[in-house]
Amino acid sequence: MAKHYSQQFKSAAVEQVNKKTAGQSIGSIAQALGIGESTLNKWLATDRSSNNTRIADEHKRITQLEAEIKQLKEVNDILKKAAAYFAKHQK
């Protein structure tokens, strides 16, 4: 029967691998945690996939915000020109 580990435990294990020192291997970290190396490798792959998805979502959001900024700058320029026109032509 497969053991079920908490998300907190999995995250801590992945973080430990990401912060490993020169002498440590994934296998030695897995052994120290009492889990299989293949299990830890699966958690690492899932974490990388999650990070890639997050990065893609953030990139999409940045692109949307840049487009919105461009549009707002164009509107702002139009309003400045209109304000200058009406200020010049007031009687």
C-alpha positions, -999 to 999 in steps of 0.1 A, spaced: 0 0 0 14 34 -10 21 59 17 5 93 15 27 123 24 14 158 32 19 186 7 40 203 34 63 173 36 66 171 -2 74 209 -4 100 206 23 116 177 5 117 195 -28 131 226 -11 158 205 5 169 192 -29 169 227 -44 191 239 -15 214 208 -14 251 212 -9 278 199 -32 282 165 -14 245 157 -14 227 137 -40 190 132 -45 194 96 -34 210 106 -1 184 132 6 156 107 -2 172 81 21 175 107 49 139 115 45 129 78 45 114 79 10 123 64 -23 145 83 -48 119 78 -76 92 93 -53 114 123 -47 121 126 -84 83 126 -91 78 154 -66 106 174 -83 91 169 -117 57 180 -104 72 211 -88 90 220 -120 58 216 -140 39 237 -115 66 264 -117 65 264 -155 27 268 -154 31 297 -129 57 314 -151 35 310 -182 5 325 -164 27 354 -151 40 360 -186 5 361 -200 -6 385 -173 24 408 -180 16 408 -217 -20 418 -209 -8 446 -185 16 459 -211 -12 461 -237 -34 479 -212 -6 504 -204 -1 511 -241 -38 517 -246 -40 540 -215 -10 560 -228 -27 565 -261 -59 576 -244 -39 599 -221 -22 615 -252 -56 621 -269 -69 637 -237 -39 660 -234 -43 671 -270 -80 677 -266 -74 697 -234 -47 718 -252 -71 723 -281 -100 735 -260 -78 757 -238 -64 773 -269 -99 779 -285 -117 792 -254 -134 826 -258 
